[in-house]
Amino acid sequence: MVTDWKLPNGELVAPGARVIGLNTQAMNTQNWWVFGMREDPGNHMKWLEDELSAIEKAGGVAYLIGHI
């Protein structure tokens, strides 16, 4: 779900900005659940590529964060 951030007065904080949080555990070589999946477990990178393309086409900006 994509939601624009608004101030209490209704003004958009950062029009077109999106924060994408990545679960980088899928790429962790010590994650035994995905050990045999060497190519994009769960289509994670394909999804990211699609999201970034849509944001770029809309003239927006993306902030990527990740954790392991």
HTML snippet that shows the backbone in 3Dmol.js (N, CA, C, O; Angstrom):
<script src="https://3Dmol.org/build/3Dmol-min.js"></script>
<div id="view" style="width:600px;height:400px;position:relative"></div>
<script>
const pdb = `
ATOM      1  N   MET A   1       0.843  -1.179   0.000  1.00  0.00           N
ATOM      2  CA  MET A   1       0.000   0.000   0.000  1.00  0.00           C
ATOM      3  C   MET A   1       0.886   1.238   0.000  1.00  0.00           C
ATOM      4  O   MET A   1       1.835   1.325   0.779  1.00  0.00           O
ATOM      5  N   VAL A   2       0.585   2.174  -0.852  1.00  0.00           N
ATOM      6  CA  VAL A   2       1.352   3.410  -0.957  1.00  0.00           C
ATOM      7  C   VAL A   2       0.512   4.544  -0.405  1.00  0.00           C
ATOM      8  O   VAL A   2      -0.637   4.731  -0.804  1.00  0.00           O
ATOM      9  N   THR A   3       1.089   5.297   0.513  1.00  0.00           N
ATOM     10  CA  THR A   3       0.387   6.414   1.120  1.00  0.00           C
ATOM     11  C   THR A   3       1.287   7.640   1.080  1.00  0.00           C
ATOM     12  O   THR A   3       2.480   7.547   1.366  1.00  0.00           O
ATOM     13  N   ASP A   4       0.715   8.798   0.722  1.00  0.00           N
ATOM     14  CA  ASP A   4       1.467  10.044   0.778  1.00  0.00           C
ATOM     15  C   ASP A   4       1.494  10.537   2.218  1.00  0.00           C
ATOM     16  O   ASP A   4       0.515  10.401   2.952  1.00  0.00           O
ATOM     17  N   TRP A   5       2.616  11.106   2.610  1.00  0.00           N
ATOM     18  CA  TRP A   5       2.754  11.641   3.956  1.00  0.00           C
ATOM     19  C   TRP A   5       2.251  13.068   3.974  1.00  0.00           C
ATOM     20  O   TRP A   5       2.622  13.882   3.127  1.00  0.00           O
ATOM     21  N   LYS A   6       1.397  13.368   4.953  1.00  0.00           N
ATOM     22  CA  LYS A   6       0.816  14.702   5.045  1.00  0.00           C
ATOM     23  C   LYS A   6       1.052  15.289   6.428  1.00  0.00           C
ATOM     24  O   LYS A   6       1.092  14.579   7.433  1.00  0.00           O
ATOM     25  N   LEU A   7       1.206  16.614   6.447  1.00  0.00           N
ATOM     26  CA  LEU A   7       1.277  17.351   7.696  1.00  0.00           C
ATOM     27  C   LEU A   7      -0.133  17.505   8.243  1.00  0.00           C
ATOM     28  O   LEU A   7      -1.100  17.264   7.521  1.00  0.00           O
ATOM     29  N   PRO A   8      -0.271  17.902   9.511  1.00  0.00           N
ATOM     30  CA  PRO A   8      -1.618  18.084  10.072  1.00  0.00           C
ATOM     31  C   PRO A   8      -2.486  19.053   9.261  1.00  0.00           C
ATOM     32  O   PRO A   8      -3.712  18.936   9.270  1.00  0.00           O
ATOM     33  N   ASN A   9      -1.864  20.008   8.561  1.00  0.00           N
ATOM     34  CA  ASN A   9      -2.640  20.958   7.756  1.00  0.00           C
ATOM     35  C   ASN A   9      -3.004  20.393   6.380  1.00  0.00           C
ATOM     36  O   ASN A   9      -3.630  21.088   5.581  1.00  0.00           O
ATOM     37  N   GLY A  10      -2.624  19.146   6.090  1.00  0.00           N
ATOM     38  CA  GLY A  10      -2.958  18.502   4.833  1.00  0.00           C
ATOM     39  C   GLY A  10      -1.908  18.654   3.747  1.00  0.00           C
ATOM     40  O   GLY A  10      -2.036  18.048   2.683  1.00  0.00           O
ATOM     41  N   GLU A  11      -0.867  19.453   3.989  1.00  0.00           N
ATOM     42  CA  GLU A  11       0.194  19.659   3.005  1.00  0.00           C
ATOM     43  C   GLU A  11       1.036  18.388   2.867  1.00  0.00           C
ATOM     44  O   GLU A  11       1.384  17.746   3.858  1.00  0.00           O
ATOM     45  N   LEU A  12       1.355  18.042   1.615  1.00  0.00           N
ATOM     46  CA  LEU A  12       2.197  16.871   1.382  1.00  0.00           C
ATOM     47  C   LEU A  12       3.617  17.149   1.844  1.00  0.00           C
ATOM     48  O   LEU A  12       4.174  18.208   1.555  1.00  0.00           O
ATOM     49  N   VAL A  13       4.199  16.204   2.556  1.00  0.00           N
ATOM     50  CA  VAL A  13       5.564  16.351   3.061  1.00  0.00           C
ATOM     51  C   VAL A  13       6.576  16.187   1.938  1.00  0.00           C
ATOM     52  O   VAL A  13       7.461  17.026   1.771  1.00  0.00           O
ATOM     53  N   ALA A  14       6.454  15.134   1.185  1.00  0.00           N
ATOM     54  CA  ALA A  14       7.400  14.861   0.103  1.00  0.00           C
ATOM     55  C   ALA A  14       6.631  14.220  -1.053  1.00  0.00           C
ATOM     56  O   ALA A  14       6.608  12.996  -1.178  1.00  0.00           O
ATOM     57  N   PRO A  15       6.004  15.038  -1.895  1.00  0.00           N
ATOM     58  CA  PRO A  15       5.211  14.468  -2.989  1.00  0.00           C
ATOM     59  C   PRO A  15       6.046  13.530  -3.864  1.00  0.00           C
ATOM     60  O   PRO A  15       7.145  13.880  -4.294  1.00  0.00           O
ATOM     61  N   GLY A  16       5.523  12.366  -4.115  1.00  0.00           N
ATOM     62  CA  GLY A  16       6.207  11.404  -4.972  1.00  0.00           C
ATOM     63  C   GLY A  16       7.295  10.602  -4.290  1.00  0.00           C
ATOM     64  O   GLY A  16       7.910   9.745  -4.925  1.00  0.00           O
ATOM     65  N   ALA A  17       7.553  10.855  -3.009  1.00  0.00           N
ATOM     66  CA  ALA A  17       8.610  10.132  -2.291  1.00  0.00           C
ATOM     67  C   ALA A  17       8.052   8.834  -1.716  1.00  0.00           C
ATOM     68  O   ALA A  17       6.923   8.784  -1.229  1.00  0.00           O
ATOM     69  N   ARG A  18       8.864   7.796  -1.784  1.00  0.00           N
ATOM     70  CA  ARG A  18       8.491   6.502  -1.227  1.00  0.00           C
ATOM     71  C   ARG A  18       9.671   5.928  -0.447  1.00  0.00           C
ATOM     72  O   ARG A  18      10.826   6.106  -0.836  1.00  0.00           O
ATOM     73  N   VAL A  19       9.378   5.247   0.643  1.00  0.00           N
ATOM     74  CA  VAL A  19      10.388   4.517   1.401  1.00  0.00           C
ATOM     75  C   VAL A  19      10.143   3.039   1.149  1.00  0.00           C
ATOM     76  O   VAL A  19       9.034   2.543   1.354  1.00  0.00           O
ATOM     77  N   ILE A  20      11.171   2.340   0.709  1.00  0.00           N
ATOM     78  CA  ILE A  20      11.063   0.913   0.454  1.00  0.00           C
ATOM     79  C   ILE A  20      11.995   0.202   1.425  1.00  0.00           C
ATOM     80  O   ILE A  20      13.211   0.393   1.390  1.00  0.00           O
ATOM     81  N   GLY A  21      11.416  -0.615   2.284  1.00  0.00           N
ATOM     82  CA  GLY A  21      12.192  -1.404   3.233  1.00  0.00           C
ATOM     83  C   GLY A  21      12.397  -2.806   2.692  1.00  0.00           C
ATOM     84  O   GLY A  21      11.433  -3.531   2.449  1.00  0.00           O
ATOM     85  N   LEU A  22      13.643  -3.184   2.504  1.00  0.00           N
ATOM     86  CA  LEU A  22      13.966  -4.497   1.953  1.00  0.00           C
ATOM     87  C   LEU A  22      14.353  -5.470   3.052  1.00  0.00           C
ATOM     88  O   LEU A  22      15.108  -5.137   3.966  1.00  0.00           O
ATOM     89  N   ASN A  23      13.828  -6.662   2.944  1.00  0.00           N
ATOM     90  CA  ASN A  23      14.257  -7.734   3.831  1.00  0.00           C
ATOM     91  C   ASN A  23      15.441  -8.417   3.143  1.00  0.00           C
ATOM     92  O   ASN A  23      15.251  -9.277   2.283  1.00  0.00           O
ATOM     93  N   THR A  24      16.633  -8.043   3.513  1.00  0.00           N
ATOM     94  CA  THR A  24      17.829  -8.577   2.862  1.00  0.00           C
ATOM     95  C   THR A  24      18.205  -9.968   3.380  1.00  0.00           C
ATOM     96  O   THR A  24      19.216 -10.533   2.965  1.00  0.00           O
ATOM     97  N   GLN A  25      17.399 -10.512   4.279  1.00  0.00           N
ATOM     98  CA  GLN A  25      17.643 -11.863   4.788  1.00  0.00           C
ATOM     99  C   GLN A  25      17.635 -12.880   3.651  1.00  0.00           C
ATOM    100  O   GLN A  25      18.307 -13.909   3.734  1.00  0.00           O
ATOM    101  N   ALA A  26      16.880 -12.599   2.592  1.00  0.00           N
ATOM    102  CA  ALA A  26      16.812 -13.526   1.462  1.00  0.00           C
ATOM    103  C   ALA A  26      18.162 -13.690   0.780  1.00  0.00           C
ATOM    104  O   ALA A  26      18.410 -14.714   0.145  1.00  0.00           O
ATOM    105  N   MET A  27      19.030 -12.707   0.899  1.00  0.00           N
ATOM    106  CA  MET A  27      20.342 -12.776   0.262  1.00  0.00           C
ATOM    107  C   MET A  27      21.460 -13.165   1.232  1.00  0.00           C
ATOM    108  O   MET A  27      22.633 -13.168   0.859  1.00  0.00           O
ATOM    109  N   ASN A  28      21.104 -13.484   2.448  1.00  0.00           N
ATOM    110  CA  ASN A  28      22.065 -13.887   3.466  1.00  0.00           C
ATOM    111  C   ASN A  28      22.533 -15.321   3.181  1.00  0.00           C
ATOM    112  O   ASN A  28      21.715 -16.239   3.132  1.00  0.00           O
ATOM    113  N   THR A  29      23.817 -15.511   2.997  1.00  0.00           N
ATOM    114  CA  THR A  29      24.350 -16.844   2.681  1.00  0.00           C
ATOM    115  C   THR A  29      24.197 -17.827   3.846  1.00  0.00           C
ATOM    116  O   THR A  29      24.343 -19.035   3.658  1.00  0.00           O
ATOM    117  N   GLN A  30      23.907 -17.320   5.044  1.00  0.00           N
ATOM    118  CA  GLN A  30      23.699 -18.192   6.196  1.00  0.00           C
ATOM    119  C   GLN A  30      22.215 -18.521   6.417  1.00  0.00           C
ATOM    120  O   GLN A  30      21.871 -19.215   7.373  1.00  0.00           O
ATOM    121  N   ASN A  31      21.341 -18.025   5.536  1.00  0.00           N
ATOM    122  CA  ASN A  31      19.910 -18.310   5.634  1.00  0.00           C
ATOM    123  C   ASN A  31      19.638 -19.652   4.955  1.00  0.00           C
ATOM    124  O   ASN A  31      19.556 -19.724   3.728  1.00  0.00           O
ATOM    125  N   TRP A  32      19.501 -20.692   5.734  1.00  0.00           N
ATOM    126  CA  TRP A  32      19.361 -22.049   5.201  1.00  0.00           C
ATOM    127  C   TRP A  32      18.039 -22.255   4.480  1.00  0.00           C
ATOM    128  O   TRP A  32      17.937 -23.169   3.662  1.00  0.00           O
ATOM    129  N   TRP A  33      17.024 -21.443   4.750  1.00  0.00           N
ATOM    130  CA  TRP A  33      15.724 -21.590   4.094  1.00  0.00           C
ATOM    131  C   TRP A  33      15.811 -21.288   2.598  1.00  0.00           C
ATOM    132  O   TRP A  33      15.042 -21.839   1.812  1.00  0.00           O
ATOM    133  N   VAL A  34      16.733 -20.423   2.203  1.00  0.00           N
ATOM    134  CA  VAL A  34      16.847 -20.054   0.784  1.00  0.00           C
ATOM    135  C   VAL A  34      18.173 -20.518   0.190  1.00  0.00           C
ATOM    136  O   VAL A  34      18.577 -20.054  -0.875  1.00  0.00           O
ATOM    137  N   PHE A  35      18.844 -21.431   0.877  1.00  0.00           N
ATOM    138  CA  PHE A  35      20.171 -21.872   0.452  1.00  0.00           C
ATOM    139  C   PHE A  35      20.183 -22.400  -0.984  1.00  0.00           C
ATOM    140  O   PHE A  35      21.123 -22.120  -1.728  1.00  0.00           O
ATOM    141  N   GLY A  36      19.170 -23.151  -1.383  1.00  0.00           N
ATOM    142  CA  GLY A  36      19.126 -23.721  -2.726  1.00  0.00           C
ATOM    143  C   GLY A  36      18.573 -22.787  -3.786  1.00  0.00           C
ATOM    144  O   GLY A  36      18.614 -23.102  -4.975  1.00  0.00           O
ATOM    145  N   MET A  37      18.057 -21.643  -3.367  1.00  0.00           N
ATOM    146  CA  MET A  37      17.477 -20.679  -4.305  1.00  0.00           C
ATOM    147  C   MET A  37      18.515 -19.630  -4.659  1.00  0.00           C
ATOM    148  O   MET A  37      18.641 -18.630  -3.953  1.00  0.00           O
ATOM    149  N   ARG A  38      19.248 -19.830  -5.717  1.00  0.00           N
ATOM    150  CA  ARG A  38      20.336 -18.925  -6.063  1.00  0.00           C
ATOM    151  C   ARG A  38      19.881 -17.735  -6.908  1.00  0.00           C
ATOM    152  O   ARG A  38      20.643 -16.786  -7.092  1.00  0.00           O
ATOM    153  N   GLU A  39      18.659 -17.772  -7.418  1.00  0.00           N
ATOM    154  CA  GLU A  39      18.188 -16.693  -8.272  1.00  0.00           C
ATOM    155  C   GLU A  39      16.935 -16.047  -7.689  1.00  0.00           C
ATOM    156  O   GLU A  39      15.845 -16.611  -7.782  1.00  0.00           O
ATOM    157  N   ASP A  40      17.081 -14.899  -7.105  1.00  0.00           N
ATOM    158  CA  ASP A  40      15.979 -14.047  -6.665  1.00  0.00           C
ATOM    159  C   ASP A  40      14.870 -14.779  -5.902  1.00  0.00           C
ATOM    160  O   ASP A  40      13.770 -14.937  -6.431  1.00  0.00           O
ATOM    161  N   PRO A  41      15.137 -15.228  -4.678  1.00  0.00           N
ATOM    162  CA  PRO A  41      14.100 -15.904  -3.889  1.00  0.00           C
ATOM    163  C   PRO A  41      12.853 -15.040  -3.746  1.00  0.00           C
ATOM    164  O   PRO A  41      12.941 -13.877  -3.353  1.00  0.00           O
ATOM    165  N   GLY A  42      11.712 -15.597  -4.060  1.00  0.00           N
ATOM    166  CA  GLY A  42      10.448 -14.886  -3.916  1.00  0.00           C
ATOM    167  C   GLY A  42      10.258 -13.736  -4.892  1.00  0.00           C
ATOM    168  O   GLY A  42       9.372 -12.902  -4.704  1.00  0.00           O
ATOM    169  N   ASN A  43      11.081 -13.685  -5.933  1.00  0.00           N
ATOM    170  CA  ASN A  43      11.025 -12.579  -6.911  1.00  0.00           C
ATOM    171  C   ASN A  43      11.205 -11.212  -6.257  1.00  0.00           C
ATOM    172  O   ASN A  43      10.636 -10.215  -6.703  1.00  0.00           O
ATOM    173  N   HIS A  44      11.997 -11.185  -5.206  1.00  0.00           N
ATOM    174  CA  HIS A  44      12.259  -9.976  -4.430  1.00  0.00           C
ATOM    175  C   HIS A  44      12.866  -8.860  -5.300  1.00  0.00           C
ATOM    176  O   HIS A  44      12.399  -7.721  -5.264  1.00  0.00           O
ATOM    177  N   MET A  45      13.885  -9.184  -6.064  1.00  0.00           N
ATOM    178  CA  MET A  45      14.561  -8.172  -6.883  1.00  0.00           C
ATOM    179  C   MET A  45      13.707  -7.733  -8.074  1.00  0.00           C
ATOM    180  O   MET A  45      13.766  -6.576  -8.488  1.00  0.00           O
ATOM    181  N   LYS A  46      12.918  -8.651  -8.621  1.00  0.00           N
ATOM    182  CA  LYS A  46      11.999  -8.300  -9.706  1.00  0.00           C
ATOM    183  C   LYS A  46      10.957  -7.308  -9.201  1.00  0.00           C
ATOM    184  O   LYS A  46      10.640  -6.331  -9.880  1.00  0.00           O
ATOM    185  N   TRP A  47      10.428  -7.563  -8.009  1.00  0.00           N
ATOM    186  CA  TRP A  47       9.459  -6.651  -7.404  1.00  0.00           C
ATOM    187  C   TRP A  47      10.082  -5.271  -7.205  1.00  0.00           C
ATOM    188  O   TRP A  47       9.461  -4.254  -7.515  1.00  0.00           O
ATOM    189  N   LEU A  48      11.320  -5.237  -6.681  1.00  0.00           N
ATOM    190  CA  LEU A  48      12.002  -3.970  -6.451  1.00  0.00           C
ATOM    191  C   LEU A  48      12.207  -3.218  -7.765  1.00  0.00           C
ATOM    192  O   LEU A  48      11.977  -2.010  -7.834  1.00  0.00           O
ATOM    193  N   GLU A  49      12.633  -3.922  -8.791  1.00  0.00           N
ATOM    194  CA  GLU A  49      12.833  -3.300 -10.093  1.00  0.00           C
ATOM    195  C   GLU A  49      11.535  -2.680 -10.610  1.00  0.00           C
ATOM    196  O   GLU A  49      11.543  -1.562 -11.126  1.00  0.00           O
ATOM    197  N   ASP A  50      10.429  -3.396 -10.474  1.00  0.00           N
ATOM    198  CA  ASP A  50       9.133  -2.879 -10.921  1.00  0.00           C
ATOM    199  C   ASP A  50       8.724  -1.638 -10.132  1.00  0.00           C
ATOM    200  O   ASP A  50       8.237  -0.663 -10.705  1.00  0.00           O
ATOM    201  N   GLU A  51       8.925  -1.681  -8.812  1.00  0.00           N
ATOM    202  CA  GLU A  51       8.578  -0.532  -7.969  1.00  0.00           C
ATOM    203  C   GLU A  51       9.407   0.699  -8.331  1.00  0.00           C
ATOM    204  O   GLU A  51       8.873   1.800  -8.471  1.00  0.00           O
ATOM    205  N   LEU A  52      10.716   0.501  -8.480  1.00  0.00           N
ATOM    206  CA  LEU A  52      11.585   1.631  -8.808  1.00  0.00           C
ATOM    207  C   LEU A  52      11.273   2.201 -10.185  1.00  0.00           C
ATOM    208  O   LEU A  52      11.347   3.414 -10.384  1.00  0.00           O
ATOM    209  N   SER A  53      10.928   1.350 -11.125  1.00  0.00           N
ATOM    210  CA  SER A  53      10.551   1.829 -12.460  1.00  0.00           C
ATOM    211  C   SER A  53       9.287   2.673 -12.399  1.00  0.00           C
ATOM    212  O   SER A  53       9.211   3.721 -13.042  1.00  0.00           O
ATOM    213  N   ALA A  54       8.299   2.230 -11.636  1.00  0.00           N
ATOM    214  CA  ALA A  54       7.047   2.976 -11.502  1.00  0.00           C
ATOM    215  C   ALA A  54       7.281   4.325 -10.831  1.00  0.00           C
ATOM    216  O   ALA A  54       6.701   5.331 -11.239  1.00  0.00           O
ATOM    217  N   ILE A  55       8.124   4.350  -9.806  1.00  0.00           N
ATOM    218  CA  ILE A  55       8.434   5.599  -9.113  1.00  0.00           C
ATOM    219  C   ILE A  55       9.153   6.560 -10.053  1.00  0.00           C
ATOM    220  O   ILE A  55       8.852   7.754 -10.081  1.00  0.00           O
ATOM    221  N   GLU A  56      10.102   6.035 -10.823  1.00  0.00           N
ATOM    222  CA  GLU A  56      10.844   6.862 -11.771  1.00  0.00           C
ATOM    223  C   GLU A  56       9.911   7.455 -12.834  1.00  0.00           C
ATOM    224  O   GLU A  56      10.007   8.639 -13.154  1.00  0.00           O
ATOM    225  N   LYS A  57       9.016   6.637 -13.376  1.00  0.00           N
ATOM    226  CA  LYS A  57       8.073   7.119 -14.390  1.00  0.00           C
ATOM    227  C   LYS A  57       7.159   8.208 -13.848  1.00  0.00           C
ATOM    228  O   LYS A  57       6.755   9.109 -14.583  1.00  0.00           O
ATOM    229  N   ALA A  58       6.832   8.123 -12.549  1.00  0.00           N
ATOM    230  CA  ALA A  58       5.967   9.119 -11.919  1.00  0.00           C
ATOM    231  C   ALA A  58       6.736  10.369 -11.496  1.00  0.00           C
ATOM    232  O   ALA A  58       6.145  11.321 -10.986  1.00  0.00           O
ATOM    233  N   GLY A  59       8.056  10.366 -11.708  1.00  0.00           N
ATOM    234  CA  GLY A  59       8.866  11.519 -11.316  1.00  0.00           C
ATOM    235  C   GLY A  59       9.136  11.600  -9.833  1.00  0.00           C
ATOM    236  O   GLY A  59       9.456  12.667  -9.308  1.00  0.00           O
ATOM    237  N   GLY A  60       9.006  10.472  -9.154  1.00  0.00           N
ATOM    238  CA  GLY A  60       9.200  10.446  -7.715  1.00  0.00           C
ATOM    239  C   GLY A  60      10.626  10.107  -7.326  1.00  0.00           C
ATOM    240  O   GLY A  60      11.527  10.040  -8.163  1.00  0.00           O
ATOM    241  N   VAL A  61      10.801   9.897  -6.043  1.00  0.00           N
ATOM    242  CA  VAL A  61      12.102   9.548  -5.495  1.00  0.00           C
ATOM    243  C   VAL A  61      11.890   8.405  -4.499  1.00  0.00           C
ATOM    244  O   VAL A  61      10.857   8.340  -3.833  1.00  0.00           O
ATOM    245  N   ALA A  62      12.863   7.514  -4.402  1.00  0.00           N
ATOM    246  CA  ALA A  62      12.760   6.383  -3.486  1.00  0.00           C
ATOM    247  C   ALA A  62      13.910   6.401  -2.494  1.00  0.00           C
ATOM    248  O   ALA A  62      15.050   6.707  -2.844  1.00  0.00           O
ATOM    249  N   TYR A  63      13.590   6.069  -1.256  1.00  0.00           N
ATOM    250  CA  TYR A  63      14.583   5.885  -0.217  1.00  0.00           C
ATOM    251  C   TYR A  63      14.581   4.416   0.126  1.00  0.00           C
ATOM    252  O   TYR A  63      13.562   3.872   0.551  1.00  0.00           O
ATOM    253  N   LEU A  64      15.724   3.765  -0.057  1.00  0.00           N
ATOM    254  CA  LEU A  64      15.818   2.332   0.221  1.00  0.00           C
ATOM    255  C   LEU A  64      16.483   2.099   1.560  1.00  0.00           C
ATOM    256  O   LEU A  64      17.529   2.674   1.862  1.00  0.00           O
ATOM    257  N   ILE A  65      15.863   1.250   2.356  1.00  0.00           N
ATOM    258  CA  ILE A  65      16.458   0.826   3.620  1.00  0.00           C
ATOM    259  C   ILE A  65      16.432  -0.691   3.642  1.00  0.00           C
ATOM    260  O   ILE A  65      15.597  -1.304   2.976  1.00  0.00           O
ATOM    261  N   GLY A  66      17.325  -1.301   4.390  1.00  0.00           N
ATOM    262  CA  GLY A  66      17.369  -2.745   4.456  1.00  0.00           C
ATOM    263  C   GLY A  66      17.882  -3.215   5.800  1.00  0.00           C
ATOM    264  O   GLY A  66      18.450  -2.442   6.571  1.00  0.00           O
ATOM    265  N   HIS A  67      17.678  -4.466   6.065  1.00  0.00           N
ATOM    266  CA  HIS A  67      18.179  -5.067   7.306  1.00  0.00           C
ATOM    267  C   HIS A  67      18.470  -6.526   7.050  1.00  0.00           C
ATOM    268  O   HIS A  67      17.995  -7.113   6.078  1.00  0.00           O
ATOM    269  N   ILE A  68      19.243  -7.090   7.922  1.00  0.00           N
ATOM    270  CA  ILE A  68      19.499  -8.526   7.859  1.00  0.00           C
ATOM    271  C   ILE A  68      19.412  -9.075   9.267  1.00  0.00           C
ATOM    272  O   ILE A  68      19.592 -10.275   9.474  1.00  0.00           O
TER     273      ILE A  68
END
`;
const viewer = $3Dmol.createViewer("view");
viewer.addModel(pdb, "pdb");
viewer.setStyle({}, {cartoon: {color: "spectrum"}});
viewer.zoomTo();
viewer.render();
</script>
